[in-house]
């Protein structure tokens, strides 16, 4: 029937205004893409209601998925860190251009071989900013031997803070005791000798809270793996706290 019809209709697309099989104008499409990139699916769908152009979250996700991959160049300084697909179970590797602060790629795991293969394809990398994980160190050394490996700023500050806490704790005996004030009542004061950690110490209170929470969950019948998932801690951390009868045993000051 179609071939026998003598009349045919041709539709020419107007660049910047229409596209083939498009249900929205290019202006509306670009607006929805901007909303999707900023807020993703569910939150973006709520925002389109406010714009009086309601679409589903799946529509926004389809529009984002249809975008071409951005053109990326080999970064000069690349940041390497892990990300959790399922915390405590499945981890991957995220690579970031440190100079532009934009993600470059995601690797499906955090194995040294995977990182080494990715780096070997990009010989222009000069500096690798990473944490102290041994698999990242090995992968960076094998994949980019020409690159300088440095520690990232967050881990430097984090490690410095922990080292300062431990140093202060080791030398707490050298601190001059506060003068006694007999005129003030000391009804609820905790004896100094009852605990090696003073009340209100940030590290001490954090450890006491974790210790109490972990032992309460274990006493309620939860397994150590279940406690690890609930609290977002590694299984090794849960094991160390579970073996300690008192929170003071968690910090030896060595």
C-alpha positions in Angstrom: 0.0 0.0 0.0 2.8 2.4 0.9 4.7 1.8 -2.4 1.6 2.2 -4.5 0.8 5.6 -3.0 1.8 8.4 -5.3 2.0 11.0 -2.5 4.9 11.0 -0.1 5.7 13.4 2.8 9.3 14.4 3.6 10.2 16.0 6.9 13.4 17.9 7.1 14.9 18.4 10.6 15.7 22.0 11.7 19.1 22.0 13.5 18.8 23.3 17.0 15.0 23.0 17.0 14.0 19.4 16.2 15.4 16.0 15.8 14.2 12.8 14.3 11.6 10.9 16.4 12.0 13.6 19.1 9.2 14.2 21.5 10.6 17.5 22.9 12.1 20.5 21.3 15.8 20.9 21.6 15.4 23.7 24.1 13.3 21.5 26.4 15.6 18.6 25.9 18.6 20.6 26.9 16.8 21.8 30.0 15.9 18.3 31.0 19.5 17.1 30.4 20.7 19.9 32.7 18.3 18.9 35.4 19.3 15.2 35.1 23.0 16.0 35.3 22.5 18.2 38.3 20.0 16.1 40.3 19.9 12.6 38.7 16.7 10.6 38.4 14.3 10.8 41.4 15.3 14.3 42.6 15.3 15.6 39.0 11.8 14.2 38.3 10.6 16.2 41.3 12.2 19.4 40.0 10.6 19.0 36.6 7.2 19.1 38.3 8.1 22.6 39.6 9.0 23.5 36.0 5.5 22.3 34.8 7.2 19.9 32.4 6.9 16.6 34.4 8.8 13.6 33.2 9.7 10.4 34.9 13.1 9.6 36.5 13.7 7.0 33.8 13.3 9.6 31.1 16.0 11.8 32.7 18.3 8.8 33.0 17.7 7.9 29.4 18.6 11.4 28.3 21.8 11.3 30.3 22.7 7.9 29.0 22.2 9.2 25.4 24.8 11.9 25.8 28.2 11.3 24.1 31.1 10.5 26.3 33.1 13.7 27.0 36.4 14.0 25.3 39.1 13.5 28.0 42.8 14.0 27.6 45.5 12.2 29.6 45.9 14.0 32.9 49.3 15.2 34.0 48.5 14.7 37.7 46.1 11.8 38.4 44.5 11.0 41.7 43.9 7.3 42.6 41.5 6.2 45.3 38.9 3.5 46.0 35.1 3.8 46.0 32.6 1.3 47.4 29.9 -0.2 45.2 28.8 -2.2 48.2 30.6 -1.1 51.4 32.7 -3.9 53.0 32.2 -6.2 49.9 32.8 -4.7 46.5 35.2 -1.9 45.8 36.5 -0.2 42.6 39.1 2.4 41.7 38.2 6.0 40.8 40.8 8.1 38.8 40.6 11.9 39.0 42.4 14.7 37.2 43.8 16.5 40.2 44.4 19.8 38.3 40.8 20.1 36.9 39.2 18.2 39.8 37.1 16.1 37.4 36.8 12.3 37.3 38.6 10.6 34.5 37.6 6.9 34.7 36.2 4.2 37.0 37.9 0.8 37.2 35.8 -2.2 38.3 38.1 -3.3 41.1 41.1 -2.2 43.1 43.6 -4.7 41.8 47.2 -3.7 41.0 47.0 -5.3 37.6 44.0 -3.3 36.6 45.5 0.0 37.6 48.9 -0.9 36.0 47.2 -1.7 32.7 45.2 1.7 32.8 48.4 3.7 33.6 50.5 1.9 30.9 48.1 3.1 28.2 48.7 6.7 29.3 52.4 7.4 29.4 51.9 11.2 29.8 51.1 10.9 33.5 53.8 12.7 35.5 52.4 12.5 39.1 50.2 10.0 40.8 48.5 11.1 44.0 47.3 8.1 46.0 46.8 6.7 49.5 49.1 4.1 51.1 47.2 1.0 49.9 49.8 -1.6 48.8 47.8 -2.5 45.7 47.8 1.1 44.5 51.5 1.4 45.2 52.3 -1.7 43.2 50.0 -0.8 40.3 51.4 2.7 40.0 55.0 1.4 40.1 54.5 -1.1 37.4 52.1 0.9 35.2 53.8 4.3 35.4 57.4 3.9 36.5 58.2 7.4 35.2 55.6 9.1 37.4 56.3 10.6 40.8 54.1 9.1 43.6 52.9 11.4 46.3 50.4 11.1 49.2 47.1 13.0 48.8 46.3 15.9 51.1 43.5 14.3 53.0 45.5 11.3 54.1 48.4 13.5 55.1 46.2 15.5 57.4 44.4 12.4 58.7 47.7 10.6 59.4 49.2 13.7 61.0 46.2 14.0 63.3 46.3 10.4 64.4 50.1 10.7 65.0 49.6 13.8 67.1 46.9 12.1 69.2 49.1 9.1 69.9 52.1 11.3 70.7 50.2 13.4 73.2 48.8 10.2 74.8 52.3 8.7 75.2 53.6 11.8 76.9 50.5 12.5 79.0 52.5 11.7 82.2 54.8 14.7 81.5 51.9 17.2 81.5 51.6 19.3 84.7 48.6 18.3 86.7 46.0 21.0 87.3 46.1 22.5 90.8 43.5 21.2 93.2 40.6 23.5 94.0 39.2 22.2 97.3 36.7 25.0 97.6 34.6 23.7 94.7 32.6 20.5 95.2 33.9 17.4 93.4 30.9 15.2 93.8 30.8 13.7 90.3 34.5 14.0 89.4 36.0 10.8 88.1 39.2 9.8 89.8 42.2 10.4 87.5 43.6 6.9 88.2 40.3 5.1 87.1 41.2 5.3 83.5 44.4 6.1 81.5 42.2 8.3 79.2 40.9 11.6 80.6 37.2 12.3 80.3 36.3 14.4 77.3 39.4 13.3 75.2 38.3 13.1 71.6 40.0 9.9 70.8 39.0 8.3 74.1 35.3 9.2 73.8 35.2 8.0 70.2 36.7 4.6 71.1 34.4 4.2 74.1 31.3 4.9 72.0 32.4 2.4 69.3 33.3 -0.2 71.9 29.9 0.1 73.7 28.0 0.0 70.4 29.8 -3.1 69.0 29.5 -5.1 72.3 25.8 -4.2 72.6 25.1 -5.5 69.0 27.2 -8.7 69.7 25.3 -9.3 72.9 22.0 -8.9 71.1 23.0 -11.8 68.9 24.3 -10.1 65.7 27.2 -11.7 63.9 30.5 -9.8 63.5 29.9 -9.5 59.8 26.4 -8.1 60.4 27.9 -5.6 62.9 30.5 -4.6 60.3 27.8 -3.9 57.7 25.6 -2.0 60.0 28.3 0.3 61.4 30.2 0.6 58.1 33.5 -0.7 59.7 35.9 -3.3 58.4 35.6 -6.8 59.8 39.2 -6.5 61.3 38.1 -3.4 63.2 35.1 -5.2 64.6 37.3 -8.2 65.6 39.7 -5.9 67.5 36.9 -4.2 69.4 35.2 -7.5 70.2 38.4 -8.9 71.7 38.8 -5.9 74.0 37.1 -6.3 77.4 37.5 -2.6 78.0 37.9 0.3 75.5 41.2 1.3 77.2 42.7 -1.9 75.7 42.2 -0.5 72.2 44.9 2.1 72.6 48.2 0.9 74.0 50.2 4.1 73.2 52.9 2.2 71.3 
